[in-house]
Amino acid sequence: MAQKIVIDPVTRIEGHAKITIQLNDAGQVDDAHFHVTQLRGFEKFCEGRPFHEMPSLMARICGICPVSHLVASAKACDALLAVQIPPVAANLRRVLNLAQIAQSHALSFFYLSSPDLLLGMDADPAARNLFGVAQIQPQLARDGVRLRQMGQQIIELLGGKRIHPAWVVPGGVNEPLSADKRDEILAMLPEGIGIAQRTLDWFQTVVANYAEEIEAFGALHTMFLGLTNEREELELYDGFLRLVDTEGQIVADRLKPEDYADYLTERVEPWSFLKSPYYKPYGYPAGIYRVGPLARLNIVKRCGTPRADEAFAAFRELDSQSSFHYHYARLIEILYCWEKIDELLRTPDILSDRVRAHAQPNRSEGVGLSEAPRGTLLHHYQIDENGLITRANLVIATGHNNYAMDRSVLEVAKRFVDGTRLNEGMLNRVEAVIRAFDPCLSCSTHAIGQMPLQVQLVARDGEVVDEVKR
């Protein structure tokens, strides 16, 4: 079907997602696409800025995961300086990023997805929200709010404010950790661990209710990409990239972030303004992969903390290809984040005042990579002789998952959409597979208000048979 997407500045600023489903002559789903319009203005208007401004500037990309951009940007600036930052500074950055990931995962699981998981995919949309969850299971709703609050409080204690902190800088961090702040954070962690464990226990009791969705969400098989370390553990800050196939076998290992252009490239499709990265040696679309919590747990041998490792063992018994299990993986990572923060804050030198390496630019190009809540995040900068940015390239986690989201929509639509009519349950399942990935389109579009979602049933002749808008 000929498709015309009209993009104006308002759409680009707010972000826009649209799902189209095309029918064949028998009324069956013939094709479907997830359409995204996106403007990454940051890549252009940071040109000409001093490189040392980049971390704080890049944090403004998103109000949901600003720390992720802050960390990846600072690591790119470290590469420009050609310095090895103090170990305690790296650990403090890790703590900040772990708190960010935990609070973002809590937002995704409790606020956006738990209504489906508690109330059911076919529940009345008027009640299928966090308020409906609070009425039926108030403890679950309170737990979600509390986990997010804890993550934000830790970010504020370290960085000075909850959103867009400027604490992470080229060469390290700009202030050491005090004993009082350390102790305040440590005092929170038992509660966070308890909530994460309680939620995992509850989630394991409801997974069996979604066997059909798990199967449909797992119809698309791809490779997985993410960071790991020498111990083959879950790694969210530093290490090397690993790519595994659908059977869990390593395809490529010890990939260096700075060489990303040698093994990753991007494809542009006519239905979306969001590019689709893929693994060069395999071509397109065979080289498509997924990133994020599901991918991270598929590329490692263990998490590296006691409770998370116990949960990980149970996770490995599941269908590791099903995108439904992004939810499960997020809960394990929340548990891991609190345990890992506790471990890092108890290292002997965590209160050291040696938290920053000072230098002038020693390279004209730098790449920084870290794991964001939604997956692998990469910042690549080039500077001139005055230290001014001449080019920036950002590969956002949601971009890595773009093709997988698009094809997942098709698979779920084939399974659940009736070609003669639409109802809320059908629409919600198509939406739910996108929610499982937890895309952050606002990282590029800075969405204002509610991001619209539109689903159309379109006949072969182009006639719109049915339409539902949100």
C-alpha positions as CSV (number, residue, x, y, z in Angstrom):
1,M,0.0,0.0,0.0
2,A,1.3,3.5,-0.9
3,Q,2.0,5.3,2.4
4,K,2.4,9.0,2.9
5,I,3.8,10.2,6.1
6,V,3.5,14.0,6.7
7,I,6.0,15.4,9.1
8,D,5.8,18.9,10.5
9,P,7.8,20.5,13.3
10,V,5.2,19.9,15.9
11,T,5.2,16.1,15.2
12,R,9.0,16.1,15.3
13,I,9.1,17.9,18.7
14,E,6.4,15.7,20.3
15,G,7.4,12.4,18.7
16,H,4.9,10.3,16.9
17,A,4.3,6.6,16.7
18,K,1.8,5.0,14.3
19,I,1.0,1.4,13.6
20,T,-0.5,0.4,10.2
21,I,-1.9,-3.0,9.6
22,Q,-2.6,-4.1,6.0
23,L,-5.1,-6.8,5.1
24,N,-5.1,-9.2,2.2
25,D,-8.3,-10.1,0.2
26,A,-9.2,-12.7,2.8
27,G,-9.2,-10.1,5.6
28,Q,-6.0,-11.5,7.1
29,V,-3.1,-9.4,8.2
30,D,-0.7,-9.1,5.2
31,D,1.8,-6.6,6.6
32,A,2.2,-4.2,9.5
33,H,4.7,-1.5,10.4
34,F,5.7,0.6,13.4
35,H,6.2,4.2,12.1
36,V,8.5,6.6,14.0
37,T,9.3,10.2,13.0
38,Q,12.3,11.5,14.8
39,L,14.6,14.6,14.8
40,R,17.9,14.3,16.7
41,G,18.6,18.0,16.8
42,F,21.3,17.5,19.4
43,E,23.7,16.1,16.9
44,K,23.6,19.4,14.9
45,F,23.2,22.1,17.5
46,C,26.0,20.8,19.7
47,E,28.4,21.5,16.8
48,G,30.7,24.4,17.7
49,R,30.3,23.9,21.4
50,P,33.3,23.3,23.6
51,F,33.7,19.6,24.2
52,H,33.7,19.9,28.0
53,E,30.1,21.2,27.8
54,M,28.9,18.0,26.2
55,P,28.0,15.8,29.2
56,S,25.7,18.5,30.7
57,L,24.3,19.3,27.2
58,M,23.7,15.7,26.3
59,A,21.9,15.1,29.7
60,R,19.2,17.4,28.3
61,I,18.3,14.9,25.6
62,C,16.0,13.1,27.9
63,G,14.2,13.7,31.3
64,I,13.7,10.0,31.8
65,C,17.2,8.7,31.4
66,P,19.5,11.8,31.5
67,V,22.2,10.0,33.5
68,S,22.7,7.5,30.7
69,H,23.5,10.2,28.2
70,L,25.6,12.0,30.8
71,V,27.7,8.9,31.4
72,A,28.2,8.0,27.7
73,S,29.0,11.6,26.9
74,A,31.6,11.9,29.7
75,K,33.2,8.7,28.5
76,A,33.6,10.1,25.0
77,C,35.2,13.2,26.5
78,D,37.5,11.0,28.6
79,A,38.7,9.5,25.3
80,L,39.2,13.0,23.9
81,L,41.4,13.8,26.9
82,A,43.2,10.4,26.5
83,V,43.1,9.9,30.3
84,Q,42.4,7.1,32.6
85,I,40.0,8.4,35.2
86,P,40.6,7.6,38.9
87,P,39.0,4.2,39.8
88,V,36.9,5.7,42.5
89,A,35.4,8.2,39.9
90,A,34.5,5.2,37.7
91,N,32.8,3.5,40.6
92,L,30.9,6.7,41.5
93,R,29.7,7.0,37.9
94,R,28.6,3.3,38.1
95,V,26.5,4.0,41.2
96,L,24.8,7.0,39.5
97,N,24.0,4.9,36.4
98,L,22.8,2.0,38.5
99,A,20.3,4.3,40.3
100,Q,19.2,5.7,36.9
101,I,18.6,2.2,35.5
102,A,16.7,1.0,38.6
103,Q,14.3,4.0,38.6
104,S,13.7,3.9,34.9
105,H,13.0,0.2,35.0
106,A,10.5,0.8,37.8
107,L,8.8,3.4,35.7
108,S,8.5,1.0,32.8
109,F,7.4,-2.0,34.7
110,F,5.1,-0.5,37.4
111,Y,3.7,2.5,35.7
112,L,3.4,1.4,32.1
113,S,3.2,-2.4,32.0
114,S,1.9,-3.7,35.4
115,P,-1.7,-2.7,34.5
116,D,-1.6,-5.3,31.7
117,L,0.0,-7.9,33.9
118,L,-2.3,-7.4,36.9
119,L,-5.6,-6.5,35.2
120,G,-5.2,-8.4,31.9
121,M,-4.7,-7.4,28.3
122,D,-8.5,-7.2,27.8
123,A,-9.3,-5.1,30.8
124,D,-11.3,-1.9,30.5
125,P,-8.8,0.8,29.4
126,A,-10.4,3.3,31.9
127,A,-9.1,1.1,34.7
128,R,-6.0,-0.3,33.0
129,N,-3.5,2.2,34.5
130,L,-1.6,2.8,37.7
131,F,-4.7,4.0,39.4
132,G,-6.5,0.8,38.6
133,V,-3.5,-1.1,39.9
134,A,-3.6,0.9,43.1
135,Q,-7.2,0.0,43.7
136,I,-6.8,-3.7,43.2
137,Q,-3.3,-4.2,44.6
138,P,-2.2,-1.1,46.4
139,Q,1.1,-2.6,47.7
140,L,2.3,-3.2,44.1
141,A,1.5,0.4,43.1
142,R,3.3,1.8,46.2
143,D,6.3,-0.4,45.5
144,G,6.6,1.0,42.0
145,V,6.4,4.6,43.3
146,R,8.9,3.9,46.0
147,L,11.5,2.2,43.8
148,R,11.4,5.1,41.4
149,Q,11.7,7.6,44.3
150,M,14.7,5.7,45.7
151,G,16.6,5.8,42.4
152,Q,15.9,9.5,42.0
153,Q,16.9,10.3,45.6
154,I,20.3,8.5,45.0
155,I,20.8,10.5,41.9
156,E,20.1,13.7,43.8
157,L,22.4,12.8,46.7
158,L,25.3,12.2,44.3
159,G,24.6,14.7,41.5
160,G,22.9,17.5,43.3
161,K,19.5,17.2,41.5
162,R,17.3,14.4,40.3
163,I,17.1,15.4,36.6
164,H,20.0,16.6,34.5
165,P,22.7,16.5,37.2
166,A,26.0,18.0,36.2
167,W,28.1,15.9,38.5
168,V,29.7,13.7,35.9
169,V,32.4,15.6,34.0
170,P,35.2,14.9,31.5
171,G,37.9,13.1,33.5
172,G,35.6,11.8,36.3
173,V,33.2,13.5,38.6
174,N,33.4,17.0,40.1
175,E,32.9,16.2,43.8
176,P,33.8,13.2,46.0
177,L,31.3,11.3,48.0
178,S,30.8,12.2,51.7
179,A,30.4,9.6,54.4
180,D,27.0,11.0,55.3
181,K,25.7,10.6,51.8
182,R,27.1,7.2,51.5
183,D,25.4,6.1,54.7
184,E,22.1,7.6,53.6
185,I,22.2,5.6,50.4
186,L,23.2,2.4,52.1
187,A,20.3,2.8,54.5
188,M,17.8,2.8,51.6
189,L,19.1,-0.3,49.9
190,P,17.6,-3.1,52.0
191,E,14.2,-1.7,51.3
192,G,14.9,-1.6,47.6
193,I,16.2,-5.1,47.6
194,G,13.1,-6.3,49.5
195,I,10.7,-4.6,47.0
196,A,12.5,-6.0,44.0
197,Q,12.5,-9.5,45.4
198,R,8.8,-9.3,46.4
199,T,7.9,-8.0,42.9
200,L,9.9,-10.8,41.2
201,D,8.1,-13.4,43.4
202,W,4.7,-11.9,42.4
203,F,5.6,-11.7,38.7
204,Q,6.6,-15.4,38.6
205,T,3.0,-16.2,39.7
206,V,1.4,-14.3,36.8
207,V,3.7,-15.2,33.9
208,A,1.8,-18.5,33.3
209,N,-1.3,-16.4,32.5
210,Y,0.3,-15.0,29.4
211,A,1.5,-18.1,27.6
212,E,-0.2,-17.0,24.3
213,E,1.4,-13.5,24.5
214,I,4.8,-14.9,25.4
215,E,4.6,-17.2,22.3
216,A,3.5,-14.4,20.0
217,F,6.1,-11.9,21.4
218,G,8.7,-14.6,20.8
219,A,7.9,-15.2,17.1
220,L,10.7,-12.9,16.0
221,H,14.2,-14.3,16.6
222,T,17.2,-12.0,16.5
223,M,20.7,-11.8,17.8
224,F,21.5,-9.9,21.1
225,L,24.1,-7.2,21.7
226,G,25.4,-5.8,25.0
227,L,28.3,-5.1,27.4
228,T,29.9,-7.8,29.5
229,N,33.3,-8.1,31.3
230,E,36.1,-10.5,31.8
231,R,34.0,-12.6,34.2
232,E,31.2,-12.7,31.7
233,E,28.9,-10.9,34.1
234,L,26.2,-8.3,33.7
235,E,28.0,-5.0,33.0
236,L,26.3,-1.7,32.7
237,Y,29.2,0.8,32.6
238,D,32.4,-0.5,31.0
239,G,33.8,-3.7,29.4
240,F,33.5,-5.0,25.9
241,L,30.6,-5.7,23.5
242,R,29.4,-9.2,22.8
243,L,27.0,-10.4,20.1
244,V,25.2,-13.8,20.5
245,D,22.9,-15.6,18.1
246,T,19.4,-17.0,18.6
247,E,20.9,-20.1,20.2
248,G,23.1,-18.2,22.6
249,Q,26.3,-18.9,20.7
250,I,28.8,-16.1,20.5
251,V,28.9,-14.5,17.1
252,A,31.4,-11.7,17.9
253,D,33.2,-11.0,21.2
254,R,35.4,-8.3,22.7
255,L,34.2,-5.8,20.2
256,K,35.7,-2.4,21.0
257,P,33.2,0.5,21.3
258,E,35.6,2.9,19.4
259,D,35.6,0.5,16.4
260,Y,31.8,0.4,16.2
261,A,31.7,1.7,12.6
262,D,33.7,-1.4,11.5
263,Y,31.0,-3.8,12.6
264,L,27.7,-1.8,12.9
265,T,25.9,0.3,10.2
266,E,22.4,1.6,9.7
267,R,19.6,1.0,7.3
268,V,16.9,3.5,6.3
269,E,13.4,2.1,5.6
270,P,10.6,4.1,4.0
271,W,8.2,3.5,6.8
272,S,10.2,5.1,9.5
273,F,12.5,8.1,10.2
274,L,14.3,6.0,12.8
275,K,17.2,4.2,11.3
276,S,17.8,0.5,12.0
277,P,21.4,-0.5,13.0
278,Y,22.6,-4.0,12.1
279,Y,25.7,-6.2,12.3
280,K,27.7,-5.5,9.1
281,P,29.2,-9.0,8.4
282,Y,25.7,-10.6,8.3
283,G,24.0,-7.9,6.2
284,Y,20.4,-6.7,6.4
285,P,18.1,-8.0,7.8
286,A,20.1,-11.1,9.0
287,G,22.3,-8.8,11.1
288,I,19.5,-7.4,13.1
289,Y,19.8,-7.7,16.9
290,R,18.1,-6.5,20.1
291,V,19.6,-4.6,23.0
292,G,18.4,-3.8,26.6
293,P,17.7,-5.9,29.7
294,L,16.6,-9.0,27.8
295,A,19.7,-8.8,25.5
296,R,22.1,-8.2,28.5
297,L,20.8,-11.3,30.3
298,N,21.2,-13.4,27.1
299,I,24.9,-12.5,26.6
300,V,26.2,-13.2,30.1
301,K,26.9,-16.2,32.3
302,R,25.8,-14.6,35.5
303,C,24.8,-11.3,37.0
304,G,27.4,-11.1,39.7
305,T,25.4,-10.5,42.8
306,P,23.8,-13.2,45.0
307,R,20.1,-12.5,44.7
308,A,20.2,-11.4,41.1
309,D,22.1,-14.6,40.2
310,E,19.5,-16.7,41.9
311,A,16.8,-15.0,39.9
312,F,18.9,-15.2,36.7
313,A,19.1,-19.0,37.1
314,A,15.3,-19.2,36.9
315,F,15.2,-16.7,34.0
316,R,17.4,-18.9,32.0
317,E,14.7,-21.6,32.0
318,L,12.4,-19.3,30.0
319,D,12.1,-18.7,26.2
320,S,15.0,-16.3,26.0
321,Q,13.8,-15.0,22.6
322,S,10.4,-13.7,23.7
323,S,10.3,-10.0,24.0
324,F,7.6,-10.5,26.7
325,H,10.5,-11.4,29.0
326,Y,11.9,-7.9,28.8
327,H,9.7,-7.4,31.9
328,Y,11.3,-10.2,33.8
329,A,14.8,-9.0,32.9
330,R,14.0,-5.5,34.1
331,L,13.0,-6.8,37.5
332,I,16.2,-8.9,37.8
333,E,18.2,-5.8,36.8
334,I,16.5,-3.7,39.5
335,L,17.5,-6.3,42.1
336,Y,21.1,-6.3,40.7
337,C,21.3,-2.5,40.7
338,W,20.6,-2.3,44.4
339,E,22.9,-5.1,45.3
340,K,25.7,-3.7,43.1
341,I,25.3,-0.2,44.6
342,D,25.7,-1.7,48.1
343,E,28.8,-3.5,47.0
344,L,30.4,-0.4,45.4
345,L,29.6,1.9,48.3
346,R,31.5,-0.6,50.6
347,T,34.7,-0.5,48.7
348,P,37.6,0.9,50.8
349,D,38.4,4.0,48.7
350,I,34.8,5.1,47.8
351,L,35.2,8.3,49.9
352,S,38.6,9.2,48.2
353,D,38.9,12.8,47.1
354,R,40.8,11.8,44.0
355,V,37.8,11.8,41.6
356,R,39.0,13.6,38.5
357,A,41.8,13.6,36.0
358,H,42.6,17.0,34.5
359,A,44.0,17.3,31.0
360,Q,43.7,19.2,27.7
361,P,42.4,17.4,24.6
362,N,44.9,14.9,23.3
363,R,42.8,13.4,20.6
364,S,40.5,14.7,17.9
365,E,38.0,11.9,18.2
366,G,36.4,10.1,21.1
367,V,33.8,7.4,21.6
368,G,31.9,6.7,24.8
369,L,29.6,3.7,25.4
370,S,27.5,2.7,28.3
371,E,24.4,0.6,29.0
372,A,21.2,2.7,29.3
373,P,18.0,1.3,30.7
374,R,16.8,0.5,27.2
375,G,20.2,-0.8,26.0
376,T,23.5,0.1,24.5
377,L,24.1,3.8,24.2
378,L,26.9,5.3,22.1
379,H,28.2,8.9,21.8
380,H,30.9,9.7,19.2
381,Y,32.5,13.2,19.0
382,Q,35.0,14.9,16.8
383,I,36.7,18.1,17.8
384,D,38.9,20.8,16.1
385,E,42.2,22.2,17.4
386,N,40.3,24.5,19.7
387,G,38.4,21.7,21.4
388,L,35.1,22.6,19.6
389,I,32.7,19.9,18.4
390,T,32.8,19.5,14.6
391,R,30.7,16.4,14.5
392,A,28.6,14.3,16.8
393,N,26.9,10.9,16.2
394,L,24.6,9.4,18.7
395,V,23.3,5.8,18.5
396,I,20.4,5.5,20.9
397,A,19.2,2.2,22.4
398,T,15.7,2.5,21.0
399,G,17.3,2.8,17.5
400,H,19.1,-0.5,17.9
401,N,15.7,-2.1,18.6
402,N,13.8,-0.3,15.8
403,Y,13.6,-3.2,13.3
404,A,12.8,-5.7,16.0
405,M,9.9,-3.5,17.2
406,D,8.6,-3.1,13.7
407,R,8.6,-6.8,12.9
408,S,7.3,-7.7,16.3
409,V,4.2,-5.6,15.6
410,L,3.6,-7.7,12.5
411,E,3.9,-11.0,14.4
412,V,1.6,-9.9,17.2
413,A,-0.9,-8.4,14.7
414,K,-1.0,-11.7,12.8
415,R,-1.7,-13.6,16.0
416,F,-4.3,-11.4,17.6
417,V,-5.9,-8.9,15.1
418,D,-9.3,-9.9,13.6
419,G,-9.4,-8.6,10.0
420,T,-13.0,-7.5,10.2
421,R,-13.0,-5.4,13.4
422,L,-10.9,-3.9,16.1
423,N,-11.3,-4.1,19.9
424,E,-9.4,-2.8,22.8
425,G,-7.8,-6.2,23.6
426,M,-6.4,-6.4,20.1
427,L,-5.1,-2.9,20.1
428,N,-3.6,-3.3,23.6
429,R,-1.7,-6.5,22.6
430,V,-0.2,-4.7,19.6
431,E,0.8,-1.8,21.9
432,A,2.0,-4.2,24.6
433,V,4.8,-5.6,22.4
434,I,6.1,-2.1,21.9
435,R,5.9,-1.4,25.6
436,A,7.9,-4.5,26.3
437,F,10.9,-2.9,24.6
438,D,10.2,0.3,26.6
439,P,11.2,2.6,23.7
440,C,12.3,6.2,24.6
441,L,11.3,8.2,21.5
442,S,11.6,11.4,23.7
443,C,15.4,10.9,23.6
444,S,15.2,12.4,20.2
445,T,11.8,14.0,19.8
446,H,11.3,15.5,23.3
447,A,7.7,14.5,23.4
448,I,5.3,17.0,25.0
449,G,2.2,15.5,26.6
450,Q,0.8,12.2,25.5
451,M,2.5,10.5,22.5
452,P,-0.3,9.5,20.1
453,L,-0.7,6.0,18.9
454,Q,-2.9,5.1,15.9
455,V,-3.8,1.7,14.6
456,Q,-5.5,1.3,11.2
457,L,-6.9,-1.8,9.4
458,V,-6.3,-1.1,5.7
459,A,-7.7,-3.1,2.9
460,R,-5.6,-4.0,-0.2
461,D,-7.2,-1.1,-2.2
462,G,-6.1,1.4,0.5
463,E,-9.5,1.7,2.1
464,V,-9.4,2.2,5.9
465,V,-11.6,-0.6,7.3
466,D,-11.3,0.4,10.9
467,E,-9.3,2.8,13.1
468,V,-8.6,3.3,16.7
469,K,-6.7,6.3,18.1
470,R,-5.2,7.2,21.4
